[in-house]
Amino acid sequence: MLDLPHNAHLGLPGVPGATRVVVAMSGGVDSSVAAALLHRQGFDTVGVTLQLYDHGAAVSRKGACCAGQDIHDARFVAEKIGIPHYVLDYESRFRDKVMDRFAESYLAGETPVPCITCNQTVKFTDLLQVARDLGAQALVTGHYVRRIIGARGPELHRATDPGRDQSYFLFATTRQQLAFLRFPLGELSKDETRAIAYGLGLPVADKPDSQDICFVPQGGYADVIAKLRPQAVGPGDIIHVDGRVLARHQGIIHYTVGQRRGLGVGGGEPLFVVRLDAVKRQVIVGPREALLKSHIRLGGLNWLGDYPLSQEGQEVTVRVRSTRPPVPGVLFGDGRGGASVTLHQPEEAVAPGQACVVYATGGSSRVLGGGWILRDAPSGSDTSFIH
């Protein structure tokens, strides 16, 4: 399969030859295939790659994104398929909007998801405006999600292949952004995408997927945070949920909710990180059952449903981590732009700073929106958050 049906998944007016699209090319196989398919369809295709960090210092690191070798790969693919290609230096914006927020969130005892913040800001705000400035009628990405026209306009849906679905990372996409975005790979599996890349002779056909957060090599979160905020890392106590002080730690940035290994607390029952208290610099640990949570508060809500969010509650399914399947619950609006979810069965390790993405029920693949998970707080307290 080397072609999509004419205008499939795009919903753009007019003939392809008179329609310009900008493709966000990260240097990976997915965005490369998206660009190649659109060019073969006859669209006036322009590739844009964002240099987000390192000023090219990551040339030799595999599995990264938007730096070093990836920029070279994107340029090579654009030359191969015969489209213009531009590299934009967004390093300062990326640091301000993504990396600094990531560090602040971790230091606040949260577990951030910088890939969502990057989509929400740099890619789907700044790059989207660049696409408009270039006269494009759409910004195209290689994400595995689907954009389907419903009775009230474009809707965001999970990918056909559940193993590749990336809707969790796109919950913050607004209606206005969704009107301009297109996702031509949403009905393909990864194997099909690679087969297209091989069939087109793309040089990235066998390039491995990115595994880490792009600016966090080999998962070294603490090292990155210590570099970004060297004065903010300090020791504290590891405390059992029953109040006992068990040990000392060298900074809460070394811990995440749900963590078991590397706690530095030997013997006795298996213990897990239950929560982090950034103000007191405490790591609170407890048995597995202490991780269970049925009620979740959400801030920064992005709602894509057809009707206003009900304060009386509606049945939904939610995903509280990108690696977990959606589970059933009831979503309540608070009338102030926030929401809460009551799960039918408790989930483990629901961490502040993570996203809670909301889906329709009844076998539907539709994404209704979502929000950022907040810390537990007494009723009526401040609902501000860091993400």
Residue pairs with C-beta under 8 A, 6 or more apart in sequence:
1 192
1 195
1 196
2 40
2 196
2 199
2 200
3 37
3 40
3 41
4 37
4 41
4 184
6 16
6 41
7 16
7 41
8 184
9 146
9 147
9 182
9 183
9 184
9 186
9 187
10 21
10 138
10 182
10 184
11 147
11 149
11 154
11 182
12 19
12 21
12 137
12 138
12 182
13 19
13 137
15 42
16 41
16 42
16 43
16 44
17 42
17 43
17 44
18 44
19 43
19 44
19 137
19 138
20 43
20 44
20 45
20 46
20 134
20 135
20 136
20 137
21 38
21 43
21 44
21 45
21 46
21 136
21 137
21 138
21 139
21 140
21 182
22 46
22 47
22 48
22 127
22 130
22 131
22 134
22 136
22 138
22 139
22 140
23 31
23 34
23 35
23 38
23 45
23 46
23 47
23 48
23 139
23 140
23 141
24 31
24 48
24 49
24 50
24 123
24 127
24 139
24 140
24 141
24 142
25 31
25 32
25 35
25 47
25 48
25 49
25 74
25 77
25 78
25 85
26 49
26 65
26 66
26 70
26 74
26 142
27 49
27 65
27 66
27 69
27 70
27 71
27 72
27 73
27 74
27 77
27 204
27 207
28 65
28 70
28 73
28 142
28 204
28 207
28 209
28 210
29 193
29 194
29 197
29 202
29 204
29 205
29 207
29 209
30 142
30 143
30 144
30 185
30 193
31 74
31 141
31 142
32 73
32 74
32 77
32 142
32 197
32 202
32 204
33 142
33 185
33 193
33 196
33 197
33 200
33 202
34 140
34 141
34 142
34 184
34 185
35 45
35 47
35 77
35 78
35 81
35 83
35 140
36 77
36 81
36 196
36 197
36 200
36 202
37 184
37 196
38 45
38 140
38 184
39 45
39 81
39 82
39 83
40 200
45 83
46 83
46 84
46 85
46 86
46 134
46 136
47 74
47 77
47 78
47 83
47 84
47 85
47 86
48 85
48 86
48 87
48 88
48 127
48 130
48 131
49 66
49 70
49 71
49 74
49 75
49 85
49 86
49 87
49 88
50 66
50 87
50 88
50 90
50 94
50 122
50 123
50 127
51 66
51 67
51 71
51 87
51 88
51 89
51 90
51 91
52 65
52 66
52 67
52 90
52 91
52 94
52 98
52 118
52 122
52 214
52 215
53 66
53 67
53 91
53 94
53 95
53 99
53 214
53 215
54 67
54 68
54 91
54 215
55 91
56 67
56 68
56 71
57 67
57 68
58 64
58 67
58 68
58 69
58 70
59 68
59 69
59 72
60 68
60 69
61 68
61 69
61 217
62 69
62 208
63 208
63 209
63 210
63 211
63 212
64 70
64 210
64 212
64 214
64 217
65 210
65 214
66 214
67 214
71 87
73 203
73 204
73 207
74 85
74 87
75 85
75 87
76 203
76 204
77 202
77 203
77 204
78 84
78 85
79 85
80 201
80 202
80 203
81 200
81 202
88 127
88 130
90 122
90 126
93 121
93 122
93 126
94 118
94 122
94 215
97 117
97 118
97 121
97 122
98 114
98 117
98 118
98 121
98 122
98 215
99 114
99 215
99 224
99 228
100 228
101 112
101 114
101 117
101 386
101 387
102 112
102 114
102 117
102 213
102 224
102 225
103 224
103 225
103 228
103 229
103 232
104 229
104 386
105 111
105 112
105 353
105 386
105 387
106 112
106 221
106 225
106 253
107 225
107 229
107 232
107 233
107 252
107 253
107 278
108 278
108 353
108 386
109 252
109 275
109 276
109 277
109 278
109 352
109 375
110 276
110 351
110 352
110 353
110 354
110 385
110 386
110 387
111 256
111 257
111 351
111 352
111 353
111 354
112 353
112 354
112 387
113 169
113 322
113 353
113 354
113 355
114 213
114 215
115 169
115 213
116 168
116 169
116 170
116 171
116 172
116 355
117 387
119 169
119 170
119 172
119 173
120 172
120 173
123 141
124 139
124 173
124 177
124 181
125 177
127 139
128 139
128 177
128 180
128 181
131 138
131 139
131 180
132 180
138 180
138 181
138 182
139 180
139 181
139 182
140 181
140 182
140 183
140 184
141 181
141 182
141 183
142 183
142 185
143 166
143 169
143 170
143 183
143 185
143 186
144 159
144 161
144 164
144 165
144 166
144 183
144 185
144 186
144 188
144 190
145 156
145 157
145 158
145 159
145 165
145 166
145 167
145 170
145 183
145 186
145 367
146 156
146 157
146 158
146 159
146 160
146 183
146 186
146 187
146 365
147 154
147 155
147 156
147 157
147 178
147 181
147 182
147 183
147 186
148 154
148 155
148 157
148 366
149 155
150 306
150 366
151 306
152 306
153 175
153 179
154 175
154 178
154 179
155 178
155 304
155 366
155 367
156 167
156 170
156 173
156 178
156 304
156 366
156 367
157 167
157 186
157 365
157 366
157 367
158 165
158 167
158 359
158 365
158 366
158 367
159 165
159 166
159 167
159 185
159 186
159 187
160 186
160 187
160 188
160 189
161 188
161 189
161 190
163 189
163 190
164 189
164 190
167 357
167 359
167 367
168 319
168 322
168 355
168 357
169 322
170 367
171 302
171 355
171 357
171 358
171 367
171 369
171 370
172 300
172 302
172 355
172 370
173 181
173 302
173 304
174 302
175 304
178 304
185 193
188 196
194 205
194 206
197 204
197 205
198 205
198 206
212 218
212 219
213 219
213 221
215 224
216 224
221 253
222 233
222 251
222 253
222 254
225 233
225 253
226 233
226 251
226 253
233 250
233 251
233 253
234 251
234 281
235 248
235 249
235 250
235 251
235 281
236 248
236 249
236 251
236 252
236 280
236 281
236 282
236 283
237 245
237 246
237 247
237 248
237 249
237 281
237 282
237 283
238 245
238 246
238 247
238 248
238 249
238 263
238 264
238 265
238 282
238 283
238 285
239 245
239 246
239 282
239 283
239 284
239 285
240 246
240 271
240 284
240 285
240 286
241 274
241 284
241 285
241 286
241 290
242 286
246 265
246 285
247 263
247 264
247 265
249 255
249 264
249 283
251 281
252 276
252 277
252 278
252 281
252 282
252 283
254 262
255 263
255 273
255 276
255 283
256 273
256 351
257 273
257 274
257 275
257 276
257 291
257 349
257 350
257 351
257 352
258 272
258 273
258 291
258 348
258 349
258 351
259 272
259 273
260 270
260 271
260 272
260 273
263 271
263 273
263 283
263 285
265 271
265 285
269 287
270 287
270 288
271 285
271 286
271 287
272 285
272 286
272 287
272 288
272 290
272 291
272 349
273 283
273 284
273 285
274 284
274 285
274 286
274 290
274 291
275 284
275 375
276 282
276 283
276 284
277 283
277 284
288 348
291 348
291 349
292 346
292 347
292 348
293 343
293 346
293 347
293 348
293 350
294 342
294 343
294 345
294 346
294 347
295 340
295 341
295 342
295 343
296 318
296 320
296 340
296 341
296 342
296 343
296 350
296 356
296 373
297 338
297 339
297 340
297 373
297 374
297 375
297 376
297 377
297 383
298 338
298 339
298 340
298 341
298 356
298 370
298 371
298 372
298 373
298 374
299 338
299 371
299 372
299 374
299 383
299 384
299 385
300 371
300 372
300 385
300 387
301 309
301 337
301 338
301 339
301 369
301 370
301 371
302 369
302 370
302 371
303 309
303 368
303 369
304 367
304 368
304 369
305 368
305 369
308 333
309 331
309 333
309 339
310 331
310 332
310 333
311 332
311 333
311 334
311 335
312 332
313 330
313 331
313 332
313 342
314 330
314 331
315 328
315 329
315 330
315 361
316 328
316 329
316 330
316 331
316 341
316 358
316 359
316 360
316 361
316 368
317 326
317 327
317 328
317 329
317 358
317 359
317 360
317 361
318 326
318 327
318 329
318 331
318 341
318 343
318 356
318 357
318 358
318 359
318 370
319 325
319 326
319 327
319 356
319 357
319 359
320 327
320 347
320 350
320 354
320 355
320 356
320 373
321 349
321 354
322 355
324 347
326 357
326 359
327 343
327 344
327 345
327 347
328 343
328 344
328 345
328 361
329 341
329 342
329 343
329 344
330 341
330 342
330 344
331 339
331 340
331 341
331 358
332 339
332 340
332 341
332 342
333 339
334 340
336 383
338 371
338 383
339 371
341 356
341 358
350 356
350 373
351 373
352 373
352 374
352 375
352 385
353 372
353 373
353 385
353 386
353 387
354 372
354 373
355 370
355 371
355 372
355 373
356 370
356 371
356 372
356 373
357 367
357 369
357 370
358 367
358 368
358 369
358 370
359 365
359 366
359 367
359 368
360 366
360 368
372 385
372 387
374 383
374 385
375 385
377 383
